[in-house]
Amino acid sequence: MFSCFPQSALTDVDMQMRGYLSAVQEAELVDLQSAIQRFMRGEVKTGNAQFCPSSAQLCIELRERRAIRELLARRAAGMLAQPTGRRGAA
């Protein structure tokens, strides 16, 4: 992600990396990958698309990706639990 966005000459890359790693350490990899892809494609509406998102912006997007993934999983589990055929009253 860092190679896709310009960095300020004043940016301490090591400190920035530590901040991101600390912020995302408990995230699921699939959510992290999805969030980063959305930032790189310009699909995230928050912040300035010309610059790398802050760790807080990334965490907000991570939470949204997790919520959507969990919702889809619950919906799929609910569909599997329902009977496939409906019986009408005769």
N, C-alpha and C positions, 0 to 999 in steps of 0.2 A: 504494500500500500504506500509506503514512504517513497518509493521510486516513481509513483504516479502523480505525486503532488509536489510542488516546489517547496523548498525549505528555506527559512530565513538563514542568513549567514550567522546570525547570533544564536541559532538553535543549538543547544547542547544535546546532540543525538543520543548519547548514552543515558542522560537523565530522562529524555523523552521516551526512550525505549523502556526504561525501568517503570516509568509512570503507566505506560500502556500495559505492560506485562502484569503489573500489580492490579490494574483495573479489570483485566479480563481473565485473571487466573482461575476463576471458578466457572467460567463460561464453557459451554459445550462447543467442541470444535466446529460442528456443522453450523451452529448459530454464528460463530465468529467468521467463518468463511462466507456465509451468506451476507452478513453485515458489511464486510469489507468489499465484497463484489458490488453491493448496492451503492456504496460510496464511490467506488471507482467508475461505475456506470452513470453516476450523477442522478440516481433514483431517490436519494434521501433529500428531503425538502429542507432540513435544518442546516444552518451554517452556510458558509461560503464554499461553493463547489470548486473554487480555484485553489483552495488550500487544504492541507491534511486536517481531518477532523480532530477535535480534542478528544482526550480519553473519555471525558464525560459524554460527548456526542456519540462516540462509538458505543459506550455502555447503554445509552438510551436505545440505539438501534439494535443492540444485542438483546435487550429485554423485549423489544417488539418482535424480533425474529423468534425468540424462545416462546413467546405467548402464541404466536401464529402456529408454530410447530406443535405445541402442546394442544392447541384447539383442534388442529387437523387430526392429531392422534386420537383425541377423545371422540371426535366425530366418526372416525374410522372404526374405533372400538364399539361405538354405539350401533353402527350399521351392521357390524358382525354379530352383535348380540340379538338383533331383531330377527324374527322369522322371515324367511324369504317370500313366502306366499301368504296372501291374506285370504281369510275366509269370510265371505259375506253371509248375512242372515238369509236363510232359505224360506 
